[in-house]
Amino acid sequence: MTLLLPTPTRRAFITSAVAFGASAVLSVSVNRTARAAPGETPSAIAFDGNALIVGGAGFIRRDDGGVSTPLPGPKSGSILSFATHNDRAGRIAAGLSNGGVALSEDGGQSWEARSQGLPEAPVVAVAAAASNPETLYVSVHGDGLWKSEDAGRSWVFAMDRPWLADAERDLTALASVDLASGMGGIWLYAGTGLGLTRVPDCFCRWKDVQPGDAMDALVSGAAPAPEAPLPTGEPIHALVSAASVPMRLYAALPSGVWASADAGVVWAQRSSFRTDAVAVHPNNADQVVALTADGLIQTRDGGLSWTPLANN
């Protein structure tokens, strides 16, 4: 597949329109865009209300009784990423390997293309704004961060990728986090090939996660580093904020599931299985499902113990 990268003219124009440049981390593994190819294992999971949805070359919906129903999924590509919102049960946004976004309003029974204006490249990550289910964010492989305020009917370029080592680096995961600071209280967290970064919804500049007040951390050049950050040098495959406890974050890394109780300042490892995706129940921050090389595992105590998720 040929990736269509933005032209210098468009990039120069957009860069001049977005305040400041990108300042943080890092890179994407090309394997992230290949894991959902036909015949391979699923690459995305999420909760839609009480139901767990699993996506890849196909689509499976598992109800809260454990009964799994295979569904066709979008026709225009394998699923790389999901976004759902607690205020819009049944609405699922899926980032696709062939480029663009597909949206379902009926829990995955039917899908509609929502890609107008997006580059023709894999959509590696999707997130719905914590405060507004109509607002979606996507990371486009080889491009940058895009935003829609009408549930994907139209898209605008929001921000360049973070800058590191003389190059822009792709975002591998996105999560909208409702904090008591920032522009409107919302921060967009992003996973990269080597760590975690974030930006307030003013899209002024990428910033490392630091202790203390979130806005102080944005403007301070000398804020202290986290005492227990995520491991450096590992790609973040997925990142979620618990809707019921927004400061509780979970991240899927090759080294396993990691959890933070303070919006990403201090992290603790909660599993040692290689993890490709993670989902947290919208009404229970301790109920988490992770996608591993051996299948789905679950916890109901915030990751202190895990059991396989049986297929019915």
Stockholm file with secondary structure:
# STOCKHOLM 1.0

chainA/1-312         MTLLLPTPTRRAFITSAVAFGASAVLSVSVNRTARAAPGETPSAIAFDGNALIVGGAGFIRRDDGGVSTPLPGPKSGSILSFATHNDRAGRIAAGLSNGGVALSEDGGQSWEARSQGLPEAPVVAVAAAASNPETLYVSVHGDGLWKSEDAGRSWVFAMDRPWLADAERDLTALASVDLASGMGGIWLYAGTGLGLTRVPDCFCRWKDVQPGDAMDALVSGAAPAPEAPLPTGEPIHALVSAASVPMRLYAALPSGVWASADAGVVWAQRSSFRTDAVAVHPNNADQVVALTADGLIQTRDGGLSWTPLANN
#=GR chainA/1-312 SS CCCCCCCHHHHHHHHHHSSSCCCSCCCCCGGGGTTTSTTSCCCEEEEETTEEEEESSSEEEECTTSCEEEECCCSSSCEEEEECCTTSTTCEEEEETTSSEEEESSTTSSCEECCTTCCSSCEEEEEEETTEEEEEEEEETTSEEEEESSTTSSCEEEEECCEETTEECCCCEEEEEECSSSGGGEEEEEECSSCEEEEETTCCCCBCCCSSCHHHHHHCSSCCCCSBCCCTTCCCCEEEEETTEEEEEEEEETTEEEEESSTTSBEEECCCSCEEEEEEETTEEEEEEEEETTEEEEESSTTSSCEECCCC
#=GC SS_cons         CCCCCCCHHHHHHHHHHSSSCCCSCCCCCGGGGTTTSTTSCCCEEEEETTEEEEESSSEEEECTTSCEEEECCCSSSCEEEEECCTTSTTCEEEEETTSSEEEESSTTSSCEECCTTCCSSCEEEEEEETTEEEEEEEEETTSEEEEESSTTSSCEEEEECCEETTEECCCCEEEEEECSSSGGGEEEEEECSSCEEEEETTCCCCBCCCSSCHHHHHHCSSCCCCSBCCCTTCCCCEEEEETTEEEEEEEEETTEEEEESSTTSBEEECCCSCEEEEEEETTEEEEEEEEETTEEEEESSTTSSCEECCCC
//
